[in-house]
Amino acid sequence: MAATKDIRDFDSLIELVEYFDTEAKCEAHFELLRWNGVPVCPYCESERVNALKGKTKRYKCYGCRKQFGIKVGTIFQDSNISLKKWFFAIYLVTSGDKKGSSSYALAKNIKVSQTTAWFILHRIRESYNVETPVFTKPVEVDETFIGGVEQNKHASKRTPNNQGRSTKTKTAVIGILERDGKVFATPVVNTTGAVVLPIMRSKVAAGNTIYSDEYRPYRALKADYVHEFVCHKVEEYVKGNAHTNNLENYWSHVKRTIVGTYHQVSRKHLGRYLHETSFRYNNRSLSCGSLFDLALANGTNKRLDYKTLVHGKK
């Protein structure tokens, strides 16, 4: 596809808008990302595929005899929204603002309803859900709690005994951050050792170095790892190489994103919001154009329908 400038060099929305000025250009670019010139049936993965004639670009598989378009099996499946609007939305959410975009702002920017924008945003977040490799370099581990601060609530709205590690109105999140590397964050039912330690052992290679605070369940890590910790209770935040400052910085970004952009996030959907912040953090060295292209490529094998989003497993 001829271009005056490589997409990965884009650093502004206006460049993206000027480049993808037709639906045909969007389709051609997405098709290239998805199949690289060799269409594959999304139903049976056969390459015995031929293009059909007609106004709408469709293919027929001679393996399973089914017809399909380029959106089938992707975040765009069953969407009546044009790929142009989808592309603009992906760029705005991925590269436009480090704190994301609310459904109200997106609805205004691409001229769709707020409900449609909300669904689009969650589909985009689904494309951010990628497998994090096992960490082999020193990592920081920590937990945080997402939810309203009791002292900021009206007295009649406060929940008794909801301080510290209570999950009555807050959701616990465990995080693992590799020094100068990537971050992994996921909601958990609580922060007991029975819950958090198996997650750490599945994400951190045995024998690695783990830095944490003094939280007691972490002490069991010394059986499989080099474990060093600082004691926040006595205002000790750095002890040699031991600290969790990088992960604390990530938590700060997560909470600023929620408070400043989304205002409120339910337990049910918190995981996808964490996918969003983690995706931007893990690819922070990429250009705006590269980040957009990566998010678009990730969406080629993801699908999220409305029923699953609204009524699916929490």
N, C-alpha and C positions, 0 to 999 in steps of 0.2 A: 504494500500500500504506500503510494507516494506521499511524502511528507516534507515540508520545508524545515521541520524541526522534530527531533526524536521526542516521543511522548515522555520518556523518562527524564527529559531535560525541562519539562514544564515546571514552572514555579509560581503560577498564578492561575486563578479560575478563568480569566479572560482568554488565556492561551488555549485552555481546554475547550472552551465554548467555541472559539474560532476554528479549532481543528475539527471537532466533532459537530459540524454544522448540519449534517444530514443523518437520518436513521440508518442509511446504507453504510456509512462510514463506521458507525457504532457496531453494526452487525458484523462487518468485515473484521474489525479489530477483535471483537469478542470471539469470533470463530477462530481466528488465528491463535489467540491465547488458549482456547479450549482444545483445539485439535491439531494445530500446527500444520494445516494443509491436508490432513488425513481424517475425515469424519469417522466417528465411531458411534455405533448405536448405543444409546444410553440404557436400553432395555436388556440387550444380550451381549453387548460389547463386541459385536461383529464389525469388521471393516468392509464387509460386502454391502456397501452403501452407495446409492446413486442420488444425485440431486434431481428434484422434480421441477417441472416447468410451472410457472404461475407467478402472480404478483407477490405472494408470500413465500419466502425462502424456506423450503421444506425438503426433507430427505426421506427415502424409503430404504428400509433394511431388508435384504434378501435372505437374512438368516432367520429372523422371527416374523418377517412380513409386516412389521409395523412402520407407520410414518411418524416423523418427529421433526421438530424445529430446533434451533440452536439454544432455546431457553429451557428445554426439557431436562430435568435433573439438576437444575441450577437454582440460585436464589431468585432468578427472574421467572421461574415456571408459574404459569397461570396468572401472570400479571398483565393487566391491560395498559399499564404505564409504559410510555415509550422508553427505549434504551437511552435516548438522549437525557431524559429526566433522571433515569437511574444513574447514569454516568456522573451527572452534575451532583446528585445526592451523595454518591460514593466519595467524590472529591471533597465536597464540603465537610463531610463527617470525618474522613480519613486525614485530609491534609489542610483543610480550611481553618480549623480551630483546634488547638491542642486539648480543649475542654469539650469537644464534641458539638453537637447541634441538637436543640430541643425539637420535638415534633411540631410545635407551633412555628418555630423559626423556619424549619425545613418546608413546612406546608406553604408558607408565604413565599419562600424563595423559588420553589419549583411549581407552584400553583396546583396543589392537590389539597384534599381535605386533611384535617389534623389526624383523623383516624388512619387514613391511608399513609400519611407520613410516619406515624407511629409504627405501622406494620413494616414499612420500608426500612426504617432504622433498625428494627429487630432482625430483619433478614440480613442486613449489612453486618450487624454484630455477629450473626451466625457464621459469616464468612471469616471472621476474625478468630474463630475457634479452631486453632491448629494445635497439633500435638507438640508439647514441649519436650525437647530431648533430655535425657538423664544428665544432670549436672556433674561435671568431673573436676571443676575448679572450686576453690573456696566459696562457700555460700553464706548468706545471712538468712536466718529464719525468724519469723515474728508473726504475731497475730494481732488483729484489730477487730473492732466492732462497729458495724455500720448501722446507724439509726439515730433518732433524735436524742439530744442531750436533755436530761430531765430538768436541769435548772433553767433551761430556755422555754420550758412549757408553762402554761398556766397551772396554777395549783390544782385545779379540778381535773387536769389532764395528766398529772404525773402518776407514774406507776410505782408503788411502794417497793422498796428493796430491789431496785433496778440499777444498782451501781456495779462497778467492777466488771466481772465477767458474766453478768446476767444476760440471758438471751430472751427475756420476756418480750421486749419490744425492739431488740437489736439483733442483728445477724452476725455471727462470728465468721471471720475470714482468716485463712491461713495463707502465708506468703513465703516463697523461697526465692531469693535473688542471688544470682551468681555475680561475684565481683567483676565489674567491667563486662558483664554479659546480659543474659536475659532474666526475666522475672516470671514466676508462675504464681497465680493467686486463684483461690477457689473458696466458695462458701462452705462452711461445715456446720453440723448441728450443734457442736460445742467444741471446746478446746481441751478436752481431757486427753490424756496420753493415748488412750485406746483409739481415739479418732485421728489425732494429728501425727503420731509417730509412724503408722503405716504409710501415710501420704509422703512423709519425708523419706522413708526408706525406699519408696518406689520412684522417687524423683532425684535422689542424690546417691551417687555411686559410693559403695562401701569403701571406707578408708579415707574419704574426703574430709576436709576441714569444715566444720560448721561453727558459725558464730551466732550467739543468741543472747537474750537477757537471762535473768536468774529464774525464770519460770520453772518450777520443779519438774514437770514431766520431761523437759528437755534433757535432764541429767541422765536419762536412760540411753541417750545417744552415744555416750562414751564407750559403750560396748562394741559399736560398729564404726565409729568415726573419731576423729580428733576434735574434741568439743571444747571450745573456749567461750566464756560468757562474761558479761558485765553485769553489775548490780545496780539497776536503776533506782531501787529503793533508797540507796545511800547516795544518789546523784552521781553514780559512776557511769559515764557514757562511752568512754574510750579507755581501753587497757591494752596497750600494744597494738596488735592488729585486730583485736576483738572489739567490735561495735556493730550496731545495726542501723547506722545513720543512713545508708543508702536505701534500705527498705523503708525506713521511717519517712524518707523523702518521697518515695513512691506512694505510701499510704496518704501522705499529705495531698499529693496530686489527685488521687482517687476521690478523696473527700471534697476537695475544692471543685472537682468536676461535678460531683453529685449535688452539692449545695449550690454551686453557682450556675449550673446549666439545667440539671434535671430536677433539683429541689427535693424530690422524694423518689425512692426506688423501693419496690416491693421485694420481699424475700424471694418470691417466685422467679423474678427476672434479674436478680442481682448478678447471677453468674455471667449473663451476656454483657452487662455493663463492665464487668471485670475483664472479659475478653477484649472489649474495646480499649480500655486503658492499657492493658498488657500489650496488645498489638502495637499501639503507638509507641510504647516504651521500648519494646523489643526491636523495633525497626526505626529507632530514632535517628540513626545515621543516614538513612535513605533520603533522597530528594523527594519533593512533593510529588513529582511525576512518577517516580519509582514506587512510592508508597501507594499511590492510586492504582498502578498497574498490578502490584502485588495483591492488593485487596480484591481487585477485579478477577485476577487469576484464581484466587482462593475460592471465589464464588462459583467457579465452574463445576464444582462437585459437591456443593452444599444445597440443601433444600429445607425450607421451613414453611409449612402451610399454616393458615390462620387457626385451624382447629387445634393443632399441636401447640401453637404459641399460647393460646388462651386457655385451653383445657388440658394441656399436656402435663406430664409429671413435673412436680416442683423440684 
